[in-house]
Amino acid sequence: MRMRVEKSQVVLMRQFARRSTWEHLPRWWQCKCQSKKWLIVLALLLALGYGSWPYVTLWQLNQALLHNEQVTLTALIDVDAVRDAIRRRLNKDETSPIAEISDNFINWLGAGIRYHGVAVLEKLITREWIREQLQARMTTEGGFLPALTASSFVNWRTFQVQIVSEKMPPLILGLQLDTHGWRVAMLSY
C-alpha cells in the first residue's frame, strides 16, 4: 500500500511539473489573500517604473538636444557633479564613478591645464561642452539614442550608458538620482 501512495505522488508531481506557471496563476489570483496580491502587483509596477525612469530621462535629454531647449538641458545636467567626478578620477587617492579615461581625454585635459592652469575643470567642463560631446555622437535624425550600446544600473541611484558613434570614441554617460530626479553627473570618453 505504501508503495502505491508513493507512485501516485510521483504521478501527481509529474503532472504538476508539466503544467505551466500561467495555468496556476488564475487559481492563485482567486485565493483569499487579496491584500498580498495587490502589494505584489504594486511592487512590480514600482520596480518597472523605477527601472524605466532613467530611460525616460535619456529620452528627455535627447529631445532637448534635438530641439535646442536650454532650460531642459540646464535641469538635466549637473555640471558641478560632472566636474567633481572628473576631479576625483584624476586624484589617485579618491574613488570615482569613472572607471577609465581614454588617452584622448587625458591629452585634452593636459592641454587645458597648460593653457588654463589649476582652474581647468571650471573653464573646460561646462554645460556647453557636455552638449557638444552629446551632439557629436548624434545620428542624423534620431539624436544619440540610436547610438546607445550598453546601459546598466551601477547601484540604486547611479545609471550608466555607453554611446558609440563611428567617428568619435565611446562616451560613458552617468546619470545620478538626486532630489530633482535623474541628472547627468558623470561623462568621460
Secondary structure, 3 states (H helix, E strand, C coil): CHHHHHHHHHHHHHHHHHCCHHHHHHHHHCCCCHHHHHHHHHHHHHHHHHHHHHHHHHHHHHHHHHCCCHHHHHHHECHHHHHHHHHHHHCCCCCCCCCCCCHHHHHHHHHHHHHHHHHHHHHHCCHHHHHHHHHHCCECCCECHHHEEEEEEEECCEEEEEECCCCCCCEEEEEEEECCEEEEEEEEC
